[in-house]
């Protein structure tokens, strides 16, 4: 089994920055892609960013491209999401997810096999 634990959420002002982390434990050898998703109240969970096992390839939702950066430290089994130029519409619970395969750059909830519990990010003045 694989366990994922997010941390680093909190409150930021519009235009500010936050970094959230996702620490993986357990059978991490089965993990390929890692993705970040978010879910705002009353909305469906949506893809934010993804990264390959090596960290050599990343992909982003259009809404965060140029503002968010996903990175991966395999030695620490940790994936980071650096969020800059935050907007109120970025407010959501942020989840990390891990996939046991790597056939494509996954952007759907169904493509990921393991999920963390989420961390709240609130952007407000």
Secondary structure, DSSP 8 states (H G I E B T S, - for coil): -EEEEEE--EEE-TT--EEEEEEEEESGGG---EEEEEE-TTS--EEEEEE-TTS--EEE-TTTTTTEEEEEETTTTEEEEEE-S--GGG-EEEEEEE-S--SS---SGGG--EE---EEEEE--
